[in-house]
Amino acid sequence: MSQSIRRLLVDPVSMSRIDAAAEASGLSILSLMERAGQAVAACALRHYPQAHRYAVLCGTGNNGGDGFVAARALREAGAEVAVFVFGDAVKLKGAARQAYDALMDDQENAGYEPLAAFTPRDGDVVIDGIFGAGLSRDVPSEVAEVIGIVERAGTPVVAIDLPSGLCGRRGVALGAAFKAMHTVTFVAKKPGHVLMPGRELCGALEVFDIGIPQRIVEAHTGRLWENSADLWERCLVLDDVETHKFKRGHLTVFSGPSHATGAARMTALSGLRAGAGIVTIAAPQEAISVLSATLTAVMVTPVEDQHALATWADDQRHGTYVLGPGFGDLKKAREFVSLLKGRALVLDADGITAFKDDRDKLFSLFASDAPRILTPHEGEFARLFPDVHADNTLSKIEKAQAAAKCSNAVIVYKGADTVIAAPDGRTSVNTNAPSSLATAGSGDVLAGICGALLAQQVPAFEAAAAAVWLHGQIAQGLGPGLIAEDLASAVRPFAAFQTKAKAR
């Protein structure tokens, strides 16, 4: 399976189309189901060889069919297996019916019990095949009750495709959902595997290739991926002995007043370490002395008002800006953004909040194709895109996509499951951020990395996706207990991570 397929995220509707196209191409759905069920059984035996009993919980759809195959494979391996079915087995059809019949052909072990009869025993391992990724309604009360019983008993769960009750599109529990120790999915990850809290509910995730050709998968998927270097590495600036500081770009970071310069300093230092050739902090006159006393490699210049900014921006080398971290003055922020129309811009923190009551003005300023990145956290996203945020039928992915389209900017919708979305629909979900990034100032560092990559002429979507990934990798290297100053000091360009990987 190619790396591009491994990084694809396939929503449940697209997965249904892929299954249908595979069948139309002549592939046997039963053979695909057989491979899927065998993979689930292998996962259970590999991780829980000591299990006294495998309790296989099946629905009446294809997810249940995978469960019937897994139950048969486990029995053939000599394990004790009990099968519990939610719904009427008479309603089984197609490949799921055939998988059920093959299981029941074993006369010695034939039969099943209704799901309501399941009670966990000591030494049980649950194989969850009740519902798949396509579930879009709250789980029935009978299933919710079993989920609760299993959770209270602490019984390990191996989920087929997704833990039952987890929405494959939004990554949220639909009333209730199993918390799996292991999940085996097929073809590609689904959004529910990477969005929170779905990622935690899935436990350790395995993606198994059941044999659907890559051409079929790619024909029925959009431009949605798990964030990785495959998406943006080719766009990054490579080491070049002939490079110089202006070739690597001049990044301007705006500072707030003298008592609030810390955010801008972390942003600027991060930008410099991330590869920008020159970084200047543009600040009110009264903050210049504080900044000058605390910075060395980062330059400082007074930019008090619109006139001073216009003069600074007249120099075409000053092409990239970060506005927002610790800025404070929301009126001035609006004025400065207006003056920077057509320039590469990362708008963060106060720069976003400044337009909460004048969103149309911001979006009109962003009508051109200049590279722009907006980096809202949950609260800032709600202030700038209130209607989109309030629509709970949308996933975080869909919300970021809608925001990118209406703002004509790349959206970095921050969180444990940061989503990066471009106006043209390209989207990635980041999965490498540790919980230690939930600390004051970490967003300022991310803004600086974004700005540095824009200054180096990396396209906005790739710059944002690379910055978010680097942010996560740096935090992983630092470990628990990091603070934003640690993060800013540890920032390195992507090339440094490549060097470490080669050394290992």
Secondary structure, DSSP 8 states (H G I E B T S, - for coil): --HHHHHBB--HHHHHHHHHHHHHTT--HHHHHHHHHHHHHHHHHHH-TT-SEEEEEE-SSHHHHHHHHHHHHHHHTT--EEEEESS-GGG--HHHHHHHHHHHT-TTT---EEGGG----TTEEEEEES--TT--S---HHHHHHHHHHHHHT--EEEESS-TTB-TTT--BSS-----SEEEEESSB-HHHHSTTHHHHH-EEEEE--S--HHHHHHT--SEEE--HHHHGGGS----TT--TTTT-EEEEE---GGG-HHHHHHHHHHHHTT-SEEEEEE-GGGHHHHHHH-SSSEEEE--SHHHHHHHHTSTT--EEEE-TT---HHHHHHHHHHTTTSEEEE-THHHHTTTT-HHHHHHHT-S---EEE---HHHHHHHSHHHHH-TTS-HHHHHHHHHHHHTSEEEE-STT-EEE-TTS-EEE-----GGG-STTHHHHHHHHHHHHHHTT--HHHHHHHHHHHHHHHHHHH-TT--HHHHHHH---HHHHHHHHHH-
